[in-house]
């Protein structure tokens, strides 16, 4: 369940990794405090809240969710010029369109190019470890990897740094 919350959240026992917009890496040790999951409709990136005054309070993990009535433009990040120079305008646009899991045809419509051209760019992004592809009922669904998300959101203005929570093993 934790792996499916958002592309920037991953779970590999006993570590929960969350890419947040923080100035540095933070290790959060739950040590029995608990984890409160809070979905947020208009949040762009996950964030964690820790009450330092109450050692019994759970760590709160706020994560963005998509709503079927939310405007498609809500998840469009501003493309960094360096990313465009690195990947090219079209490939950077395909990567940016994957802030939400999409099919090949959805990407073609979103970016305004043919499905064949999208497939070409997806192959390159997948080979570079920036995206993953899963087949669901005959449809290929594409998603950012943590590396892709970090590349997309790493600029001097909005650094994407991981927050790691070490969950206490069950006793």
N, C-alpha and C positions, 0 to 999 in steps of 0.2 A: 504494500500500500504506500509506503513512504517513497519508493522509487517513482510512483505514478503521480505524485502531487504536483510536480513542476519540473521542467528540464534541468533546473539548477539545484535540485535536491536529489541526493543519492544516499542509499543505505547499503552498507556492507558491514554486517555485524562485527564488532559492536560500535561502529563509527557512522554517524549521520553527518554528511557533508552538505553544507548550504553555501552557495555562492551569493554573497551580499555585497552591497556597496559600502564597504568599510575601508578605512585607511590601512588596515593591517590584518593579519591572520589572528583569529581568536579561537582558543580551545575552550569549549564549555563542557564541564564535567557535571553530569546530572546527579550522580551519586544518590539516587533514590528520590530526587526532587520531582521527577515526572516531566512530561512534555505535553503542553497544551497546543493542539493544532487549531489555527484560526484562519479559515478561508476569507479572502478579502477581494471584492469585485474590482476595485479600482487601483489596486496596488500593482506596480510594474515589476518589482523584484522581491524575492523573499527577504524577510528581516526577522531577527530574533530579539527578544526582550528578556532581560534577566533582572529580577528584583534583588539587588544586593543587600537590602535591609531585612529581607525575610528569607532565611536559608531553607525554609520549607516550601516556599512558593514554587510552582512549576515554571520551567522555562517556556516562554510563549514563542511559538513559531508562526509568524504571519506569512501566508503564501498567496500569490495571485491566482485567481480562477477566471475562466472565460465564461461569459454569459451569452446565450444565443442572441440577445438583443443588443449586445455591446457593439459599437461601431468597429468595423474592420480596421480603421486607422488607429485605434487606441493602442495597438501593439507595435506600431511602426517606430523603431528606434531611429534616431538621427544617425545616418551613416557617417562614420569617421572618414575623412579624406584619405588617411593612411591606409585604411582597410580597402577602400576603393582602388587605390594605387596598387596594393598588394594582390588583390583578387580580380580586379577588373569590375566595372560598374555592374554588369549583369550578374556575375557570380556573387558579388557582394549583396545585390538586391535579393537574390534567391536565398542566400544565407539569412538575411534580415527578415525575410518573409517566414522563416521557420521558427520565430518566437512562439508560434502556435503550431502544433502537429498538423501537417497538411498532406494531401495526396498530390501526385504529380499534376493532375489536371487542375486542382485548386491553385497550385503554385503557378502554373502557366497563366491562369486567369489573373491571379494577383499581380504577377510581375509584368504581364502583357507580352509574353513570348510564346512560341509554340511548345507543345508537350515534348517534342523531340529535342529541342534546345534545352529545356529544363532538365531532361534526362541526362544530357551531356554534362551539364554543370553539376548535377547531383552526383554523378559518377566521380567527378574530380573532388568534390567536397567530401564524399564518403572515403575515397582513397586517402585523403589528407586527415582522416579521423575527426572531421568537424561535424558530421551528421551520422545518424543511423537510419536504417530503413527496415520496416517490419511489414510483412504481407498480412492483411486482414480481409478475409472474404474476397480474395482476388484483387484487392486494391493495395497498392504500395503506399504506406504512410511513413512520412519522413519527419525526423525530429533532430534537434541539436544535441550534440554530445556536450559534456562539460567543457571540453576544449573549444568547441564551436561557440558556446555561450560566452566563455571568457574572451575569446577573440572578438566577438561581436560587441561586447560591452566593456572592453578594456581600452580606455583612453585616459589621458591625464585628468580629464574632467570627471569621469565616472569610473574609477577603477573597480574591476570585479575581483574581489578577494574571497577566498573560501572561509567560512566559519565552520569549524568542526566540533560536533558534540559527541563525546564519548559516552555512550549509554551504558549504564551499569549492567553487567551480565546478571541473568536471573539466578537467584540463590536456591 
